[in-house]
Amino acid sequence: MPVHGASRVERTERLAPRRTRLSSKLVSAPRSSQQGPPRPPSPLVELGTRWSALESCLAQAGRGSPNAVHRARVASRRLREALPVFGEPAGPRRLRAATRLVRRVTRALGSVRELDVALSLLAELSELAGPSKALGVAVREVRKLVKATRADRRAEMAKRLSPQFVFDVTTRVRAVLERLASTPGQPAWQMRLDRRLVRRASQLDDALRAETSCPEASRGLGLGELHEVRIAVKKLRYVLEIAGASRLVATMKRTQDGLGRLHDLEILLEFILRVERGVGLGAVGRVGMLDLRRLVEKQCERELSRHVRRRQGLLAARIAAVALATEPRKGARPPRI
C-alpha cells in the first residue's frame, strides 16, 4: 500500500519503534548524580517528562473524564512553557509545529473544564446554604442548564481531540524529542529560561497595572482585568517551576487558585443570570435564584478581598522572579515539577 494511503494503525505502528527508542533514552538519562552536586537538567528528560504527563491522560480527557480533562490541561500548559526553553535545538519549524498543536489541546479542554468546576461549585454552595426548598429549585435549574451546555462542549471537544489530531500532536512533539535525543547537551537553555522569566514577569506587571487602573476590578464586577492577571500568574508559575523556585511557585499558586475560583464563580453567575431571565420558574424558583445569586456574589467579594490582601506578596514575587533571571550563576538550577 502506498505511504499516503496508509491506515492510522499502520502509521501508529511506524511510530512505535521511535517511541521505544525514545523511551529507553528517557529512562536511561540520569536526573542527578548520587555523589557531588546535581547534574544540569537534560532538555530531553525535562521535555519528555512533561510530554509523558500529557500523553498519559489525553485519551481519557477526550472521552470527557473530569479528572483527566483537568490533568491534561495543566500538563499541556506546563509543556507549552517548557518547549521554548528546552526545544530550540530541534529547530524553529519543529518547535512551532509542536507548540501550536499543544496550544490547541489546551484550548479544546478549557471550556469543558470550566463547566466541570461550575457543577462542583453548585454542589458546594448548596451544602453551604443548608436545606432550602427555594434554593434547591434554583440549583436544579442551573445544574440542568450547565449539564446541557457541558454535553454540547464535550461533543465539540471530542471532535477537536480526534484520534487523528492526537496522532498529529504525538508525532510533532516526538519529532522535537527525537532531535533533542540526537543533539549534545545544550547549556544555552538557561539563557532561554532567563529570557522567558523576564518576559512572563513583565506580562504580569502589565496585567497588574491594568487591574489597578480599572474601576470595575475594585468592585469585583467586570473581571476582565483580573482574568488577565490570573493568566499571567499561571504562565509565570509554570516557568518558575522549570527554574526550581519552589517558594515563588507557592506564591503564584495561591494567587492562581484564588483568582481561578473567582473566575469560576463568575462563570456560574452567568448561568444563574441566564436562568433568571428565562420563564417558568415560579415564585419559589425566583426566590431561590435570588438567594443563589446573592450567595455567589458574596463568594466573589470574599475572593476579591483575599486577592487584594495577597497583592503585595504577588508584586514582591514578580520582582524576585526577575532577580532570579538576572542573578550571577554558580551552576545549573535543577527544575522541579
N, C-alpha and C positions, 0 to 999 in steps of 0.2 A: 504494500500500500504506500502511496506517496506520502512524504512527510506532511505536506499541507493538509492531507485528508486523515491524518492520524486521529484516533479517538482520544478522549480525555484520559481514559485508562492507560493507553499506550504512552501518552505524554507524561503521565504521573510515573509510569514505570521507568521512563528515561530519566526522570528527575531523581528517582530513588537512589541510584549509585552515588550521585553527587551528595545527596543528603547523608548517606552513610559515611562518605569521606569527611564531610564537614563535621558530623557528629563526633567522629573519632578525634579530630583536631581540637574541637571544643572541650572534649573530656580530658584530653592529654595536656592541654595548655595549662601551665601552673598559674594559680591565682596569687600565690605568695610563697616565699621561701620559709622553711621551718627554722632556719638559722639566719641571723643577721637581719637587716632592715627589709621591709616588704618590697617586693619587686614592683616596678611600674606596671599598671594595668595593661592588659593586651587589648587593643581595639577589637580584635576578633572575638575574644571571650566576652567583652562587655556588650558588644552588639548582639552576639549570639545568645547571651543570657536574656536580653530584652526581647529579642525576636521569639525565643522559646516560650517566654511568658505569654506573648500574644497568640502564638500558634496553638498553644495548648488549650485555649478556651474559645477560639474563633468560631469553630464549627458549632459548638453549643450556643454561643451568642447568636449566631444566625438563625437558630431554631427558637430563640426568644427566652432562654433561661435568664431570669433577672440577675442572678449572681454572676453568670458568665458574661452578660452584657456589661455589667459594672467592671469586672476584672479585665475584659478585653479593651474597654475604653481607656482605663488607666494605663494598661500596658502599651496601647497604641500611642498615647501621649508621651510616655517615657521613651519609646523607641524614636518618636519624631524629634525629641530633643537630643538624643544620642547620635542619630545618623549624621548630622552636620559636623559633630565633634570628632567622631571616630571614622566615619566612612569616606572622607575626602580622597584617600589613596585609591579608592575604587573608580574614580573618575567622575566628572560632573554629570555626564549623561546617565550613568547607572544610578548615581546618588539622587538626582532629580526624579527619575522614574520611580524609585523605591519610596522616596518621601511623599510624592504625590499620591501614590496608592494607599500608603499608610494613613495619610490625612483623610482620604475618602472613607476609610474604615472608621475613624473617629467620628466623622460627621454622620455616617449611617447609623451608628449606635446612639448618638446623642439624644434624639427626640424620643426614642423608646425608653431610655434610662430615666429621663425626666418624668415620665408618666408612671414608671415603676415606683419612683420615690413619692410621687403625688399620692398613690394608693397607700403607701406606708404612712405618710403624714395623716391621711384621713383616719386611719385606724388609731394612730397615736392621739390625735385631737379628740376623737370620740371617747377614748378612755379617760383623757384628761378632763373632759366636761362632765363625766358621770352619766347616770341614767337620765335620759330626757327624751320624751316621745317626739317633741318637735325637732330636736337636733338629730335624732335617729332618722327621721324622714328626710331631712336635709342631706345627711351623709349618704343615704342610699341613692338619692337622686344625683348627687355629684359623682358618686362612685360609678353609677351606671354610665354617665357621660364620659368619664375618664377611661373606663374599660373599653367602651366602644371606640374612642379615639385611639387608644393603645392598640387595639386589634388592627385598625387601618394602618397604623405606623409600623406594626410588626410585619404586616404583609409587604409594605414598601421596603422595610429593612431586609427582608428575606430576598427580595429581588436584587437589591443593591449588593448584598453579600452572597451572591450566587456561587455555586461551585467553580464556575469558570473564573469569576473575579478572585476568589480565594486562591485559586491556582496561579493567577497572574501576580497577586501580591507575593505569594511564596517564591515564585520564580524571580521576581525583581529583587526581593530582599536577599535571597540566596546568591544572586549574582554579585551583590556587594560583598557578602561574606566570603564567597569563593575568591574574589580578587584580593581581599584582605588576607586570606589564608596563604596566598602565594606572594605576599608582599612582606619584606623585612619590617622590623619594629619601626614605628613612626613616632618619634618623640615630639613632633610638631603638634600632636593632638592637644597638648596643654595650652599652646598659644591659641588654638581654636576655641578651647574651653574658656579661656580668659576673655576672648572677644565676645563670646556668647553670653557670659556672665554680665559683662558691662552692658551689652545690648538689652538683655532682659531686665536688668536693674533700671536702665534708662526708660524702658517702656512702663515699668511700674511707677517710676517717678512721674511720668506724663499722665498716667491714669489717676494718680493721687491728686495731682494739681487740678485735673479736670473735675474730680469729685468735689474738691473744696470750693470750686467756682460755680457749682451747680446748686441753686437754692432748693430744688426738689430733693436732692440727696439728703439734706439735713432733716427733711420731714419724713423720709422713708417712703416717698411716693414714687415718682418716675426714677426707677433704679437702673437706668441705662449706664450711668457713670460708675455705679458700684459694681455692676456686672463686668465692666471693663477692668476694674481693679481686681476682681476675682480671677479673671482670665490671666492678667499679668502676673498675679501672685502664683497661680498654678504653673505657669511656664517657668518662672524663676525658681520655683521649688524643685522642679524636675532637673534643672541644670545644676542646682546646688547639691542634689543627690549624687550627680556624677562627680562633683568636686569633693564629696565626702564631708560636707559641712553639716553635720547632724543637728547641731543646735540651731542653726539658721533654718534648716529644713523644718524643725519642730515649730518654729515661729510662723513660718509660711503655712504650715498645715493647719494650725489653729485658725489663722485668718481665713484660709481657703474653706475650712469646714463651716465657719460661721457665715461667711458670705454665700457659700453654697446653700446652706439652709435657708437663708433669706431669699435667694433666687428661687428655690423650690417652693417656698411659701407663696411667692408672687405668682408662680405658675398655677398653683392650686387656687389662688384668689381669682385668677382669670376664669377658671372653670366655674367657680361659685357665682361670679357675676353673669356668666352665660346662662346658668340655670335660673338665676333670679329674673333674668329678662324673658324667660320662657313663660308658658302658660300652663294651667292645670295643677299648680302646686297646692292650692287650697290655703285656708287660713293657718292651719298648723304648719304646713310646709313653709309658708312665708316667714312665720316667726322663727322656725328652725334655721332658715337660710340667713336671716339677720344675725342670729346668735353665732352661727358658724363663721360668718364673715367677720364679725367683731372678734371672735377668738383668733382667727388667722391674723387679723390686723394687729392684735395685741402681741402675738408672737413675732411679727415683723418688727414692731417697735422695740421689743426686747433684744432681738438680734442686732438691730441697728445700734442700740446703745452699747452693746458689747463691742461692736466694731469700732465705735468712737473711742472706747477705752483702750482698745488694742492698737490704735493707730500710731501712737508714738513708738511703740515697740516695733511696729512694721517699718516705720521710717528708719529706725536705727539698724534694723536687719538689712535694709536696702543698702545703706552706707557700708555696712560690714561686708556685704557681697561684693561691692566694688573694690573695697580694700583687699579682699581675698584674691581678686583677679589681678591686682597690681603689686602685691607684696613680693619681695625677693624670694626666689626659690631655693630651698635646701635639698629638695628631692621630690619625687613624684608623690602626689596625693592619691591614695587608693580610693576609687569610687566605692560608695556603699549604696545599696538599694533598700 
